Amino acid sequence: MVVEDVPLYSTWDLETPKLPRRSHLYSLQPGGLGTARVESLTSYLSRLAEAHQVAVGALIRYEITPWFLIYSQSPRLSRADAWQVSWAIWQRNPKLLQETTATAWLAASQPVKRIVHALETLTLRQDLACLTLLPWRPLFSLTHAFHTEPFWCPMCYQEWRESGAIYTEPLMWSLEGVNVCPQHHCYLQLWCLYCRHPQPFLRLSARLGYCSNCGAWLGRSVEPTVFRPEDLKKKRWLFWCADAIGELLAFTPSLQLAPSDQFPQRRRKPQLTAFLKRCYKLGISCIEGLNLLSGSVDGVQLCLPGFESIK
């Protein structure tokens, strides 16, 4: 046989392909990340549970709580001992992490930090802290930062339904300074129009956009709120405050990436509402206010007139 007539075959690549690490839970992309309408962690949990076709309470009980308990143990314990202690606590307290308040899931606290750590371990994401107020912890005193009961914009829900968009609950709806929707120029809603029942921040069983009590749809078409002439000053403040908080939320991923020493520890951090009021009074944006809080602008150390006395 002539050598030229022998068929040639390409060589086989026997190297084992490198597969990306698999997450235990779906690695859902957070809605609105890096924008004013970034969703809250409770909203993300609801969508994650729906993607896995389980109730939110079951997802928390059987997936998140064990890792939360592990991260709550002393680092001096061996991994085996930590799991044993966590298992005992998990069996004794079936309602652990079943709180439905904003403080339990969205605050800048150590328990929320451990919840985020557990959820990031399960989803292999690294941006879930931006769905809470954890990145704001070095900047503000965040006591009384949340509404006592959740608000929502019925027009936002209605638009998402008509456009086929994914329903979310923006983090800004949970914050005390936000009482209006800057997009639709209407007041946020507090009660279900059908049963007059408020909603929980964390929905253990109900779907986003639906009443947790009667199951009614929470969206509807509404007209922009008309303010009386004597209330125009109040209107300017309400919408400026909502826009400013949205600006802070959009800036939050940058805070995550900022060096830890960029915002030095202050003996007294300003309350979020007091900070916003001072920015409004000085006629500056909240981002400019953050530069003042950091103590420097363009590398120049500043004396902070107007901010040094914020409480």
C-alpha positions as CSV (number, residue, x, y, z in Angstrom):
1,M,0.0,0.0,0.0
2,V,1.3,3.4,-0.9
3,V,1.8,5.6,2.1
4,E,0.0,8.5,0.6
5,D,-3.2,6.3,0.4
6,V,-3.3,5.7,4.2
7,P,-6.2,7.8,5.7
8,L,-5.1,10.3,8.3
9,Y,-7.1,10.8,11.5
10,S,-6.9,13.8,13.8
11,T,-5.4,13.0,17.2
12,W,-7.7,12.6,20.1
13,D,-7.5,15.1,22.9
14,L,-7.2,12.9,26.0
15,E,-7.0,15.8,28.5
16,T,-9.9,15.9,30.9
17,P,-12.0,19.0,30.2
18,K,-12.1,21.5,33.0
19,L,-15.7,21.9,34.0
20,P,-16.9,24.9,36.0
21,R,-17.8,24.3,39.6
22,R,-21.4,23.4,40.1
23,S,-23.6,25.3,42.5
24,H,-26.0,23.5,44.9
25,L,-28.8,25.9,44.2
26,Y,-29.5,27.8,40.9
27,S,-27.1,30.8,40.6
28,L,-29.9,33.2,39.7
29,Q,-28.8,36.7,38.6
30,P,-30.1,39.3,41.1
31,G,-32.6,41.6,39.5
32,G,-31.6,45.2,38.9
33,L,-28.1,44.8,40.4
34,G,-26.2,48.1,40.1
35,T,-29.4,50.1,39.6
36,A,-31.8,52.0,41.8
37,R,-34.2,49.2,41.5
38,V,-32.0,46.4,42.8
39,E,-34.1,43.7,44.4
40,S,-34.0,42.8,48.0
41,L,-32.6,39.6,49.5
42,T,-36.2,38.5,50.5
43,S,-37.3,39.0,46.9
44,Y,-34.3,36.9,45.7
45,L,-35.2,34.1,48.1
46,S,-38.8,34.1,46.8
47,R,-37.6,33.8,43.2
48,L,-35.0,31.2,44.1
49,A,-37.6,29.0,45.8
50,E,-40.0,29.4,42.9
51,A,-37.2,28.3,40.5
52,H,-36.7,25.1,42.6
53,Q,-40.5,24.7,42.9
54,V,-40.4,24.7,46.7
55,A,-41.9,27.0,49.4
56,V,-39.6,29.7,50.7
57,G,-39.9,28.3,54.2
58,A,-38.7,24.9,53.1
59,L,-35.7,26.4,51.2
60,I,-34.7,28.3,54.3
61,R,-35.2,25.3,56.7
62,Y,-33.5,22.6,54.7
63,E,-30.8,24.5,52.7
64,I,-29.9,27.8,54.2
65,T,-30.3,27.2,57.9
66,P,-27.6,24.4,58.1
67,W,-25.0,26.6,56.5
68,F,-26.1,29.5,58.6
69,L,-25.5,27.4,61.7
70,I,-22.1,26.3,60.5
71,Y,-21.0,29.9,60.0
72,S,-22.3,30.7,63.5
73,Q,-19.9,28.3,65.2
74,S,-16.6,29.1,66.7
75,P,-13.7,28.8,64.2
76,R,-11.8,26.8,66.8
77,L,-14.2,23.9,66.4
78,S,-13.3,21.2,63.9
79,R,-15.6,20.9,60.9
80,A,-17.0,17.7,62.1
81,D,-17.8,19.1,65.6
82,A,-19.3,22.3,64.0
83,W,-21.6,20.1,61.9
84,Q,-22.6,18.1,65.0
85,V,-23.4,21.1,67.0
86,S,-25.3,22.7,64.1
87,W,-27.3,19.5,63.6
88,A,-28.4,19.5,67.2
89,I,-29.5,23.1,67.1
90,W,-31.3,22.6,63.8
91,Q,-33.3,19.7,65.2
92,R,-34.3,21.6,68.4
93,N,-35.4,24.8,66.6
94,P,-37.4,24.1,63.5
95,K,-38.5,27.8,63.2
96,L,-35.0,29.2,63.1
97,L,-34.7,31.9,60.4
98,Q,-38.4,32.0,59.9
99,E,-38.7,35.7,61.0
100,T,-40.4,37.7,58.3
101,T,-39.2,41.2,59.3
102,A,-36.9,43.4,57.2
103,T,-34.4,43.7,60.1
104,A,-34.0,39.9,60.1
105,W,-33.1,39.7,56.4
106,L,-32.0,43.0,55.1
107,A,-30.2,44.8,57.9
108,A,-26.4,45.4,58.3
109,S,-26.1,42.8,61.1
110,Q,-23.9,39.8,61.7
111,P,-26.9,37.3,61.3
112,V,-27.7,38.8,57.9
113,K,-24.0,38.6,57.0
114,R,-24.1,34.9,57.9
115,I,-27.3,34.4,55.9
116,V,-25.7,36.0,52.8
117,H,-22.5,33.9,53.3
118,A,-24.7,30.7,53.4
119,L,-26.6,31.7,50.3
120,E,-23.5,32.7,48.4
121,T,-22.0,29.3,49.3
122,L,-25.1,27.5,47.9
123,T,-25.4,29.6,44.7
124,L,-21.7,30.4,44.1
125,R,-22.5,34.1,43.7
126,Q,-20.5,36.9,45.3
127,D,-22.8,39.8,45.0
128,L,-25.8,39.0,47.3
129,A,-24.7,41.4,50.0
130,C,-25.7,44.2,47.6
131,L,-29.3,43.0,48.1
132,T,-29.1,44.1,51.8
133,L,-27.8,47.1,53.7
134,L,-24.5,45.3,54.6
135,P,-22.3,47.5,52.4
136,W,-23.7,50.6,54.1
137,R,-22.6,49.4,57.5
138,P,-19.3,51.4,57.6
139,L,-21.2,54.6,56.6
140,F,-24.4,55.0,58.5
141,S,-26.2,54.1,61.7
142,L,-29.0,52.0,60.3
143,T,-31.4,51.8,63.2
144,H,-35.0,52.5,62.1
145,A,-33.9,52.3,58.5
146,F,-36.8,50.1,57.4
147,H,-40.6,50.5,57.2
148,T,-42.3,48.5,59.9
149,E,-44.4,46.9,57.1
150,P,-43.6,46.5,53.4
151,F,-44.7,49.0,50.8
152,W,-45.0,48.4,47.1
153,C,-45.9,50.3,43.9
154,P,-49.0,48.8,42.3
155,M,-48.2,50.4,39.0
156,C,-44.8,48.7,38.9
157,Y,-46.4,45.3,39.4
158,Q,-49.0,46.0,36.7
159,E,-46.3,47.1,34.2
160,W,-44.2,44.0,34.9
161,R,-47.3,41.7,34.4
162,E,-48.3,43.4,31.1
163,S,-44.8,43.3,29.7
164,G,-44.1,39.7,30.9
165,A,-41.2,40.9,33.1
166,I,-40.0,39.0,36.2
167,Y,-41.7,40.2,39.4
168,T,-39.3,41.5,42.1
169,E,-39.4,43.6,45.2
170,P,-36.9,46.5,44.9
171,L,-34.9,47.0,48.1
172,M,-35.7,50.7,48.1
173,W,-39.4,49.8,48.8
174,S,-38.3,48.5,52.2
175,L,-36.5,51.7,53.3
176,E,-38.2,54.2,55.6
177,G,-37.2,57.2,53.4
178,V,-39.0,55.8,50.3
179,N,-42.8,56.5,50.4
180,V,-43.3,57.3,46.7
181,C,-42.4,55.6,43.4
182,P,-40.1,58.0,41.5
183,Q,-40.9,56.3,38.2
184,H,-44.7,56.5,38.4
185,H,-45.0,59.6,40.7
186,C,-47.5,57.9,43.1
187,Y,-47.5,56.9,46.7
188,L,-46.5,53.4,47.6
189,Q,-49.3,51.1,48.8
190,L,-49.4,49.4,52.2
191,W,-52.6,47.3,52.3
192,C,-54.1,44.8,50.0
193,L,-57.2,46.5,48.5
194,Y,-59.3,43.3,48.7
195,C,-58.6,42.1,52.3
196,R,-57.0,45.2,53.8
197,H,-54.1,43.1,55.0
198,P,-50.5,44.2,55.2
199,Q,-47.8,42.0,53.6
200,P,-44.7,40.3,55.3
201,F,-41.2,41.3,54.1
202,L,-40.4,37.6,53.7
203,R,-43.2,35.5,52.0
204,L,-42.8,32.0,53.3
205,S,-45.4,30.6,51.0
206,A,-47.1,33.3,48.8
207,R,-45.7,34.4,45.4
208,L,-44.3,37.8,44.7
209,G,-46.9,40.2,43.5
210,Y,-49.8,38.4,45.3
211,C,-51.3,39.0,48.7
212,S,-50.0,36.6,51.3
213,N,-53.4,36.6,53.0
214,C,-56.1,36.3,50.3
215,G,-53.9,35.6,47.2
216,A,-55.2,38.7,45.3
217,W,-53.1,40.4,42.7
218,L,-51.4,43.5,44.2
219,G,-50.8,45.4,41.0
220,R,-53.2,47.9,39.3
221,S,-53.1,51.0,37.1
222,V,-53.1,54.2,39.1
223,E,-52.9,57.9,38.3
224,P,-49.9,60.0,39.4
225,T,-50.6,61.5,42.8
226,V,-51.8,65.1,42.6
227,F,-50.3,67.4,45.4
228,R,-52.0,70.5,46.6
229,P,-50.0,73.8,46.1
230,E,-49.3,74.0,49.8
231,D,-47.8,70.4,49.7
232,L,-45.3,71.1,46.9
233,K,-42.4,71.4,49.4
234,K,-43.3,68.0,50.8
235,K,-43.5,66.6,47.2
236,R,-40.0,67.9,46.4
237,W,-38.6,66.3,49.5
238,L,-40.4,62.9,49.0
239,F,-39.2,62.5,45.4
240,W,-35.7,63.8,46.1
241,C,-35.4,61.4,48.9
242,A,-36.6,58.4,46.8
243,D,-34.2,59.4,44.0
244,A,-31.3,59.8,46.4
245,I,-31.8,56.4,48.0
246,G,-32.0,54.9,44.6
247,E,-28.7,56.6,43.7
248,L,-27.1,55.1,46.8
249,L,-28.4,51.6,46.0
250,A,-27.0,51.9,42.4
251,F,-23.7,52.9,43.9
252,T,-23.6,50.0,46.4
253,P,-21.6,47.5,44.2
254,S,-18.8,50.2,44.1
255,L,-18.9,50.3,47.9
256,Q,-18.5,46.5,47.9
257,L,-15.3,46.9,45.9
258,A,-13.9,49.9,47.7
259,P,-10.9,49.4,50.1
260,S,-12.0,49.0,53.7
261,D,-10.0,52.0,54.8
262,Q,-11.6,54.4,52.3
263,F,-14.4,55.1,54.8
264,P,-12.6,55.4,58.1
265,Q,-14.3,54.4,61.4
266,R,-16.1,57.3,62.9
267,R,-17.0,57.6,66.5
268,R,-20.6,58.5,65.6
269,K,-22.0,57.5,62.2
270,P,-24.9,59.6,60.9
271,Q,-28.4,58.2,60.7
272,L,-29.4,57.6,57.1
273,T,-32.4,60.0,57.2
274,A,-30.3,62.7,58.9
275,F,-27.6,62.3,56.2
276,L,-30.2,62.6,53.4
277,K,-31.8,65.7,55.0
278,R,-28.4,67.4,55.3
279,C,-27.5,66.6,51.6
280,Y,-30.9,68.0,50.6
281,K,-30.4,71.2,52.7
282,L,-26.9,71.7,51.2
283,G,-28.1,71.1,47.7
284,I,-25.6,68.3,47.0
285,S,-26.1,64.7,45.7
286,C,-25.9,61.8,48.2
287,I,-22.7,60.6,46.3
288,E,-21.1,64.0,47.0
289,G,-22.2,63.5,50.6
290,L,-20.5,60.1,50.7
291,N,-17.2,61.8,49.5
292,L,-17.5,64.2,52.4
293,L,-18.2,61.3,54.9
294,S,-15.1,59.5,53.6
295,G,-13.1,62.6,54.7
296,S,-11.5,63.4,51.4
297,V,-12.4,64.4,47.8
298,D,-9.7,63.8,45.1
299,G,-7.2,62.9,47.8
300,V,-7.6,66.1,49.8
301,Q,-8.5,65.8,53.4
302,L,-11.5,67.9,54.3
303,C,-12.8,69.6,57.3
304,L,-16.5,68.6,57.2
305,P,-18.7,71.6,57.8
306,G,-22.3,70.6,57.7
307,F,-21.5,66.9,58.2
308,E,-19.5,66.8,61.4
309,S,-22.5,67.4,63.6
310,I,-24.9,64.9,61.9
311,K,-26.5,62.5,64.4
